[in-house]
């Protein structure tokens, strides 16, 4: 096969294997670190003497840095060379991991997490671009399948790994485990990854500084509003209102700046590509489903069923393994020319079935057996969604546009996750309140059933040695607990139902997508 200009970065054999392993390793490192801290927050609070609101910043700071740097990665790669930028990002991420583990107070930890997020955001998108460009066009479906394994398994691997480390060691080790992997990844990157030739670099005076400021302002504010909206009572809080205004005006000014400036920090013109435009919207919905379900299931199992953090994390692993097993098959199906739009439509329908099934099986005493098969179905749905969406998004792009497209899809997936978690948290709280009021209104003290239940509970407490009055008070408390538990379960059922409706609504739009322009030569697919 004769290599053309755009195939200069295509690798074969051993080199391609090493580059793929390095890129997937870095993408997984970044994503595992997004969720691994969730289960360690209580331990951090204790050892650093922080409040729950303060410790939440450990997650928020990382997420804000992530979404700020992701759209800039393509531009930064062009300025410093992709290999150098990737290697420096790994070094920043690894060094910040060491500093996080050594933090002596909560605000030190938050600052180091922000720096870690700046390095990590770059890893995710640059890894995707490196993998895409290392494979010939015909094999890019397979390339995205391999990358997808890291991205899908990462969020699920975080909680059980974090739970295990916190139970057997201490919380700083969730950061220290990044150090050896980071060192190996840096050495492999410097030895094997090649940089494309981008032409002339910009002088400091030509850099789009206003673009950087506006992007940071609007994305950072949006991420803060999404992360803290529910706990700060949304628009009844002055900070949330101010940052919402900054988000809206920052977004409008950013778009105006990028479309009028000669050397924009983010090339919005790449969105003229129809496939990329549709792909970014689908990536947003995928992020909503992936991170939303990864967030809601551990919360339900821990708060309603009373599971440990480790057990809650382990529950999601079979689902991720299912997705990982599916990835190579999906890659092969794309190579054979099965339309990605059909696969995505099937994936969204399967995801709808998963949410509908979950809505049927969750109760105050569901067991692992009840949840196992719906989660396997979730794994199948994610497998059908991730690779086809990513391949479809980047399928008609060439050269440096691939990196720019990957930055958009990566950012939208992360933002979709943030929106998903914010909306789910809000709805859970609102539905919970609503159901509690409804349930209490049906608890008429004069009704025979209520009196019988209270009497049975009272007798139970009296048999344990409590006085009649104490037992009656405890009986009412137990009844109140039952109401809260039931309203909580009904809230989760509602959330799953609405999530399913969202995925079902997406299907007609997906089927309207035009087929990708790039025709794959069967001869090329044989390589």
C-alpha positions as CSV (number, residue, x, y, z in Angstrom):
1,X,0.0,0.0,0.0
2,X,1.4,3.4,-1.0
3,X,1.3,5.9,1.8
4,X,-0.2,9.3,1.1
5,X,0.6,12.5,2.9
6,X,-2.1,11.9,5.5
7,X,-0.9,8.4,6.1
8,X,2.6,9.5,7.3
9,X,1.6,8.8,10.9
10,X,0.2,5.3,10.2
11,X,2.2,2.7,12.1
12,X,2.4,-1.1,11.6
13,X,3.4,-4.1,13.7
14,X,5.2,-3.7,17.0
15,X,5.3,0.1,17.0
16,X,1.6,0.4,16.6
17,X,1.0,-2.0,19.4
18,X,3.2,0.0,21.8
19,X,1.6,3.3,20.8
20,X,-1.9,1.9,21.3
21,X,-1.0,0.5,24.7
22,X,0.5,3.8,25.8
23,X,-2.4,5.9,24.6
24,X,-5.1,3.6,26.2
25,X,-3.1,3.5,29.4
26,X,-3.0,7.3,29.6
27,X,-6.8,7.6,28.7
28,X,-7.6,5.1,31.5
29,X,-5.4,6.9,34.0
30,X,-7.2,10.1,33.4
31,X,-10.7,8.6,33.6
32,X,-10.0,6.3,36.6
33,X,-8.9,9.5,38.4
34,X,-12.3,11.1,37.7
35,X,-14.2,8.6,39.8
36,X,-11.6,6.9,42.1
37,X,-11.7,9.8,44.7
38,X,-15.5,9.5,45.1
39,X,-15.2,6.6,47.6
40,X,-12.3,8.3,49.5
41,X,-14.0,11.6,50.2
42,X,-15.0,10.6,53.8
43,X,-11.4,9.5,54.7
44,X,-10.1,12.8,53.2
45,X,-12.6,14.8,55.3
46,X,-11.4,13.0,58.4
47,X,-7.6,13.3,57.9
48,X,-7.7,16.9,56.4
49,X,-10.4,18.2,58.8
50,X,-12.6,19.5,56.0
51,X,-16.4,19.9,55.6
52,X,-18.4,18.0,53.0
53,X,-18.8,21.2,50.9
54,X,-15.0,21.7,51.0
55,X,-14.1,18.1,50.1
56,X,-16.5,18.2,47.1
57,X,-14.1,20.7,45.5
58,X,-11.6,17.7,45.1
59,X,-13.9,16.5,42.4
60,X,-15.1,19.9,41.1
61,X,-11.5,21.3,40.6
62,X,-10.4,18.3,38.6
63,X,-13.6,18.4,36.4
64,X,-13.3,22.2,35.8
65,X,-9.6,21.9,34.7
66,X,-10.5,18.9,32.5
67,X,-13.2,20.7,30.5
68,X,-11.2,23.9,30.2
69,X,-8.1,22.2,28.7
70,X,-9.9,19.6,26.4
71,X,-11.0,22.1,23.7
72,X,-7.5,23.6,23.7
73,X,-5.6,20.4,23.2
74,X,-5.6,20.4,19.4
75,X,-4.2,23.9,19.3
76,X,-1.6,23.2,22.0
77,X,-0.5,20.1,20.1
78,X,0.1,22.2,17.0
79,X,2.1,24.7,18.9
80,X,4.5,22.4,20.8
81,X,4.3,19.2,18.7
82,X,2.0,16.4,19.7
83,X,4.6,14.0,21.2
84,X,6.1,16.8,23.4
85,X,2.7,18.0,24.5
86,X,1.5,14.5,25.3
87,X,4.7,13.7,27.2
88,X,4.5,17.0,29.2
89,X,0.9,16.4,30.0
90,X,1.7,12.9,31.5
91,X,4.6,14.5,33.5
92,X,2.2,17.2,34.9
93,X,-0.4,14.6,35.7
94,X,2.1,12.3,37.4
95,X,3.8,15.1,39.4
96,X,0.4,16.5,40.5
97,X,-0.6,13.0,41.6
98,X,2.5,12.9,43.9
99,X,1.6,16.3,45.3
100,X,-2.1,15.3,45.8
101,X,-0.9,12.4,48.0
102,X,1.3,14.7,50.0
103,X,-1.3,17.5,50.5
104,X,-1.5,18.6,54.2
105,X,-4.8,20.5,54.0
106,X,-7.9,20.5,51.8
107,X,-7.1,23.6,49.7
108,X,-3.6,22.3,48.9
109,X,-5.3,19.1,47.7
110,X,-7.9,21.1,45.6
111,X,-5.1,23.2,44.0
112,X,-3.1,20.1,43.1
113,X,-6.2,18.3,41.7
114,X,-6.8,21.3,39.4
115,X,-3.2,21.0,38.1
116,X,-3.7,17.2,37.7
117,X,-6.9,17.9,35.7
118,X,-5.0,20.2,33.4
119,X,-2.6,17.4,32.6
120,X,-5.3,14.8,32.5
121,X,-7.7,16.5,30.1
122,X,-5.0,16.7,27.5
123,X,-4.3,12.9,27.9
124,X,-7.8,11.9,27.0
125,X,-8.2,13.7,23.7
126,X,-4.5,13.5,22.6
127,X,-4.6,9.7,23.2
128,X,-7.7,9.4,20.9
129,X,-6.0,11.4,18.2
130,X,-2.8,9.5,18.4
131,X,-4.6,6.1,18.1
132,X,-6.8,7.4,15.2
133,X,-3.8,8.6,13.2
134,X,-1.7,5.5,13.9
135,X,-4.3,3.3,12.0
136,X,-5.1,3.4,8.3
137,X,-8.6,4.8,7.5
138,X,-10.1,1.3,7.0
139,X,-9.1,0.2,10.5
140,X,-10.1,3.3,12.4
141,X,-13.3,1.6,13.7
142,X,-11.0,-1.0,15.3
143,X,-8.8,1.9,16.6
144,X,-11.7,3.5,18.3
145,X,-12.8,0.2,19.7
146,X,-9.5,-0.2,21.5
147,X,-9.6,3.3,22.8
148,X,-13.2,2.9,23.8
149,X,-12.3,-0.1,26.1
150,X,-10.2,2.3,28.2
151,X,-12.8,5.1,28.3
152,X,-15.7,2.8,29.2
153,X,-13.8,0.6,31.7
154,X,-12.2,3.7,33.4
155,X,-15.2,5.2,35.2
156,X,-16.3,1.8,36.4
157,X,-12.8,0.7,37.6
158,X,-12.4,3.9,39.7
159,X,-14.9,3.2,42.6
160,X,-13.9,-0.5,43.4
161,X,-10.2,0.3,43.0
162,X,-10.6,3.3,45.2
163,X,-12.6,1.3,47.7
164,X,-10.0,-1.4,47.9
165,X,-7.1,1.0,48.3
166,X,-8.9,3.0,51.1
167,X,-9.9,-0.2,52.9
168,X,-6.4,-1.8,52.8
169,X,-4.0,1.2,52.7
170,X,-4.9,5.0,53.0
171,X,-6.3,7.6,50.6
172,X,-3.0,9.1,49.4
173,X,-2.3,5.8,47.6
174,X,-5.2,6.4,45.2
175,X,-2.9,9.1,43.8
176,X,0.5,7.3,44.3
177,X,-0.6,4.4,42.0
178,X,-0.4,6.9,39.0
179,X,3.3,7.5,39.5
180,X,4.9,4.3,38.1
181,X,2.3,4.1,35.3
182,X,3.0,7.8,34.4
183,X,6.8,7.3,34.3
184,X,6.5,4.2,32.0
185,X,4.0,6.1,29.7
186,X,6.3,9.1,29.5
187,X,9.3,7.0,28.4
188,X,7.1,5.1,25.8
189,X,5.7,8.3,24.4
190,X,9.1,9.9,23.9
191,X,10.4,6.7,22.3
192,X,7.5,5.8,19.9
193,X,5.0,8.6,19.3
194,X,5.6,10.8,16.3
195,X,4.4,14.4,15.8
196,X,2.7,15.5,12.6
197,X,4.2,18.5,10.8
198,X,2.0,21.5,11.4
199,X,3.9,24.3,9.7
200,X,4.7,27.6,11.3
201,X,4.1,28.2,15.1
202,X,2.5,31.4,16.3
203,X,4.4,34.2,18.0
204,X,3.3,35.2,21.5
205,X,1.5,38.3,20.2
206,X,-0.6,36.1,17.8
207,X,-1.8,33.8,20.5
208,X,-5.6,34.0,21.1
209,X,-5.3,35.1,24.8
210,X,-8.8,36.5,24.8
211,X,-10.1,33.2,23.5
212,X,-8.3,31.3,26.3
213,X,-9.8,33.7,29.0
214,X,-13.3,33.5,27.6
215,X,-13.2,29.7,27.2
216,X,-11.9,29.3,30.8
217,X,-14.5,31.7,32.1
218,X,-17.5,30.1,30.4
219,X,-16.5,26.4,30.7
220,X,-15.2,26.8,34.3
221,X,-18.4,28.7,35.4
222,X,-20.7,26.1,33.7
223,X,-18.9,23.2,35.4
224,X,-19.2,24.9,38.8
225,X,-22.9,25.6,38.3
226,X,-23.5,22.0,37.3
227,X,-21.5,20.5,40.2
228,X,-22.8,22.8,42.9
229,X,-26.3,23.8,41.7
230,X,-28.3,21.2,43.7
231,X,-26.5,21.5,47.0
232,X,-26.5,25.4,46.8
233,X,-30.3,25.5,45.9
234,X,-29.7,26.6,42.3
235,X,-30.8,30.1,41.4
236,X,-31.6,31.1,45.0
237,X,-27.9,31.3,45.5
238,X,-26.1,34.5,44.4
239,X,-22.9,32.7,43.3
240,X,-24.8,30.4,41.0
241,X,-26.7,33.3,39.5
242,X,-23.5,35.3,38.8
243,X,-21.7,32.3,37.3
244,X,-24.7,31.5,35.1
245,X,-24.5,35.0,33.7
246,X,-20.7,34.6,33.2
247,X,-21.4,31.3,31.4
248,X,-24.0,32.8,29.0
249,X,-22.1,35.9,28.1
250,X,-18.7,34.1,28.1
251,X,-20.1,31.6,25.6
252,X,-21.5,34.2,23.3
253,X,-18.3,36.3,23.3
254,X,-16.2,33.2,22.9
255,X,-18.1,32.1,19.7
256,X,-17.8,35.6,18.3
257,X,-14.1,35.8,19.1
258,X,-13.3,32.3,17.6
259,X,-15.2,33.0,14.4
260,X,-13.6,36.5,13.8
261,X,-9.9,36.0,15.1
262,X,-7.3,34.9,12.6
263,X,-5.6,32.3,14.8
264,X,-8.4,30.9,17.1
265,X,-7.6,28.7,20.1
266,X,-10.5,26.5,19.1
267,X,-11.3,26.0,15.4
268,X,-15.2,26.2,15.4
269,X,-15.2,25.9,11.6
270,X,-14.5,22.2,11.8
271,X,-18.1,21.9,13.0
272,X,-19.2,22.6,9.4
273,X,-18.7,18.8,9.0
274,X,-22.2,17.3,9.4
275,X,-21.0,14.0,10.9
276,X,-18.9,15.8,13.5
277,X,-21.8,18.1,14.4
278,X,-24.2,15.2,14.9
279,X,-21.5,13.2,16.6
280,X,-20.8,15.9,19.2
281,X,-24.5,15.9,20.2
282,X,-24.6,12.1,20.4
283,X,-21.3,12.2,22.5
284,X,-23.1,14.6,24.9
285,X,-26.0,12.1,25.3
286,X,-23.6,9.2,25.6
287,X,-21.7,11.1,28.4
288,X,-25.1,11.7,30.0
289,X,-25.9,7.9,30.0
290,X,-22.4,6.6,30.8
291,X,-21.5,8.9,33.7
292,X,-25.1,9.4,34.8
293,X,-25.7,5.6,35.3
294,X,-22.2,5.1,36.8
295,X,-23.1,7.8,39.3
296,X,-26.7,6.7,40.2
297,X,-26.2,3.0,40.6
298,X,-23.5,3.1,43.4
299,X,-25.6,5.8,45.2
300,X,-28.7,3.6,45.1
301,X,-26.9,0.5,46.3
302,X,-25.1,2.4,49.1
303,X,-27.9,4.7,50.4
304,X,-30.9,2.4,49.9
305,X,-29.5,-1.1,50.1
306,X,-26.7,-0.3,52.5
307,X,-23.8,-1.8,50.5
308,X,-20.2,-0.9,51.1
309,X,-18.3,1.3,48.6
310,X,-16.3,-1.7,47.4
311,X,-19.4,-3.9,46.8
312,X,-21.1,-1.0,45.0
313,X,-18.1,-0.5,42.7
314,X,-17.7,-4.3,42.0
315,X,-21.3,-4.5,40.9
316,X,-20.5,-2.4,37.7
317,X,-17.5,-4.5,36.7
318,X,-19.4,-7.2,34.7
319,X,-21.1,-4.5,32.7
320,X,-17.7,-3.0,31.8
321,X,-16.3,-6.4,30.9
322,X,-19.2,-6.9,28.6
323,X,-18.5,-3.6,26.8
324,X,-14.8,-4.5,26.6
325,X,-15.6,-7.9,25.0
326,X,-17.9,-6.3,22.5
327,X,-15.5,-3.6,21.4
328,X,-13.4,-5.6,18.9
329,X,-16.6,-7.2,17.3
330,X,-18.1,-3.7,16.9
331,X,-14.8,-2.5,15.3
332,X,-15.0,-5.5,12.8
333,X,-18.6,-4.7,12.0
334,X,-17.7,-1.1,11.1
335,X,-14.8,-2.4,8.9
336,X,-17.3,-4.6,7.1
337,X,-19.4,-1.5,6.3
338,X,-22.4,-2.0,8.6
339,X,-23.8,1.6,9.0
340,X,-22.8,3.2,12.3
341,X,-26.2,5.0,12.5
342,X,-28.0,1.7,12.8
343,X,-25.6,0.5,15.5
344,X,-26.1,3.7,17.5
345,X,-29.9,3.5,17.1
346,X,-29.7,-0.1,18.4
347,X,-27.4,1.0,21.3
348,X,-29.8,3.7,22.4
349,X,-32.8,1.3,22.2
350,X,-30.8,-1.3,24.3
351,X,-30.0,1.5,26.8
352,X,-33.7,2.3,27.0
353,X,-34.4,-1.4,27.7
354,X,-31.7,-1.3,30.5
355,X,-33.3,1.8,32.2
356,X,-36.8,0.3,31.8
357,X,-35.6,-3.1,33.4
358,X,-33.9,-1.2,36.2
359,X,-37.1,0.7,36.9
360,X,-38.9,-2.7,37.3
361,X,-36.3,-4.4,39.6
362,X,-35.3,-1.7,42.1
363,X,-36.9,-2.1,45.5
364,X,-35.7,-1.3,49.1
365,X,-34.3,-4.9,49.2
366,X,-33.1,-5.7,45.7
367,X,-30.2,-8.2,45.6
368,X,-27.2,-8.4,43.3
369,X,-29.0,-11.1,41.3
370,X,-31.8,-8.6,40.4
371,X,-29.3,-6.0,39.1
372,X,-26.8,-8.3,37.4
373,X,-28.6,-8.9,34.0
374,X,-29.9,-5.3,33.5
375,X,-26.3,-4.1,34.0
376,X,-25.0,-6.7,31.4
377,X,-27.6,-5.2,29.0
378,X,-26.1,-1.7,29.8
379,X,-22.7,-3.0,28.8
380,X,-24.1,-4.2,25.5
381,X,-25.7,-0.8,24.9
382,X,-22.6,1.1,25.7
383,X,-20.6,-1.1,23.3
384,X,-22.9,-0.3,20.5
385,X,-22.8,3.4,21.2
386,X,-19.2,4.4,22.0
387,X,-17.2,3.2,19.0
388,X,-19.8,3.9,16.2
389,X,-20.5,7.4,17.6
390,X,-16.7,8.3,17.8
391,X,-15.9,6.7,14.4
392,X,-18.9,8.5,12.8
393,X,-17.9,11.8,14.3
394,X,-14.3,11.6,13.0
395,X,-15.0,9.6,9.8
396,X,-15.0,12.5,7.3
397,X,-12.2,14.5,8.9
398,X,-8.6,14.7,7.7
399,X,-5.2,15.9,9.0
400,X,-5.3,18.3,11.9
401,X,-9.1,18.4,11.8
402,X,-9.1,14.9,13.4
403,X,-7.5,16.4,16.5
404,X,-9.9,19.3,16.5
405,X,-12.9,16.9,16.1
406,X,-11.6,14.6,18.9
407,X,-11.4,17.6,21.2
408,X,-15.0,18.5,20.5
409,X,-16.3,14.9,21.1
410,X,-14.2,14.6,24.3
411,X,-15.4,17.9,25.7
412,X,-19.1,17.1,24.9
413,X,-18.8,13.6,26.5
414,X,-17.4,15.2,29.7
415,X,-20.0,18.0,29.7
416,X,-22.8,15.4,29.1
417,X,-21.6,13.5,32.2
418,X,-21.6,16.7,34.2
419,X,-25.1,17.7,33.0
420,X,-26.3,14.1,33.6
421,X,-25.0,14.0,37.2
422,X,-26.4,17.6,38.0
423,X,-29.8,16.8,36.5
424,X,-30.0,13.4,38.2
425,X,-29.1,14.8,41.6
426,X,-31.7,17.6,41.2
427,X,-34.4,15.3,40.1
428,X,-33.7,12.8,42.9
429,X,-34.0,15.5,45.5
430,X,-37.2,16.9,44.0
431,X,-38.9,13.6,43.4
432,X,-37.9,12.4,46.9
433,X,-39.7,15.4,48.4
434,X,-42.8,14.9,46.2
435,X,-43.1,11.2,47.0
436,X,-42.6,11.7,50.7
437,X,-45.4,14.3,50.8
438,X,-47.7,11.9,48.8
439,X,-46.9,8.9,51.0
440,X,-47.4,10.9,54.3
441,X,-50.7,12.2,53.0
442,X,-51.9,8.6,52.7
443,X,-50.8,7.7,56.2
444,X,-54.0,8.5,58.1
445,X,-53.4,7.8,61.8
446,X,-57.1,6.8,62.2
447,X,-56.9,4.1,59.5
448,X,-56.9,0.5,60.7
449,X,-53.8,-0.6,58.6
450,X,-51.7,2.3,60.0
451,X,-52.8,1.6,63.6
452,X,-52.0,-2.2,63.1
453,X,-48.5,-1.4,61.7
454,X,-47.7,1.0,64.6
455,X,-49.0,-1.6,67.1
456,X,-46.9,-4.4,65.6
457,X,-43.8,-2.2,65.6
458,X,-44.5,-1.0,69.2
459,X,-44.9,-4.6,70.4
460,X,-41.6,-5.5,68.7
461,X,-39.7,-2.7,70.6
462,X,-41.4,-3.6,73.9
463,X,-40.3,-7.2,73.5
464,X,-36.7,-5.8,73.4
465,X,-37.2,-4.3,76.8
466,X,-38.3,-0.7,76.0
467,X,-41.2,0.9,77.9
468,X,-44.6,1.4,76.1
469,X,-44.1,5.1,75.5
470,X,-40.5,4.6,74.2
471,X,-41.7,1.8,72.0
472,X,-44.5,4.0,70.5
473,X,-42.0,6.8,69.8
474,X,-39.6,4.3,68.2
475,X,-42.5,2.8,66.2
476,X,-43.4,6.2,64.7
477,X,-39.7,6.7,63.9
478,X,-39.5,3.3,62.2
479,X,-42.6,4.2,60.2
480,X,-41.0,7.5,59.1
481,X,-37.9,5.7,58.0
482,X,-40.0,3.3,55.9
483,X,-41.7,6.3,54.2
484,X,-38.3,7.9,53.5
485,X,-36.9,4.6,52.1
486,X,-40.0,4.1,49.9
487,X,-39.9,7.7,48.6
488,X,-36.2,7.3,47.8
489,X,-36.8,4.1,45.8
490,X,-39.7,5.7,43.9
491,X,-37.4,8.7,43.1
492,X,-34.8,6.3,41.6
493,X,-37.6,4.6,39.6
494,X,-38.6,7.9,38.2
495,X,-35.1,8.9,37.2
496,X,-34.6,5.6,35.3
497,X,-37.8,6.1,33.5
498,X,-36.9,9.6,32.4
499,X,-33.4,8.5,31.3
500,X,-35.0,5.8,29.2
501,X,-37.4,8.3,27.6
502,X,-34.4,10.5,26.6
503,X,-32.6,7.6,24.9
504,X,-35.8,6.6,23.1
505,X,-36.3,10.1,21.8
506,X,-32.8,10.1,20.2
507,X,-33.5,7.2,17.9
508,X,-35.5,9.0,15.1
509,X,-32.8,11.7,14.9
510,X,-30.0,9.2,14.5
511,X,-31.7,7.4,11.6
512,X,-31.8,10.8,9.8
513,X,-27.9,10.9,9.6
514,X,-26.4,10.8,6.1
515,X,-24.0,8.0,5.5
516,X,-20.3,9.0,5.9
517,X,-18.7,10.2,2.8
518,X,-15.5,8.1,3.1
519,X,-15.9,4.8,1.2
520,X,-13.7,2.1,2.6
521,X,-11.8,0.1,0.0
522,X,-12.1,-3.6,0.8
523,X,-8.5,-4.2,-0.2
524,X,-7.4,-1.6,2.4
525,X,-9.5,-3.4,5.1
526,X,-7.4,-6.5,4.6
527,X,-4.3,-4.9,6.1
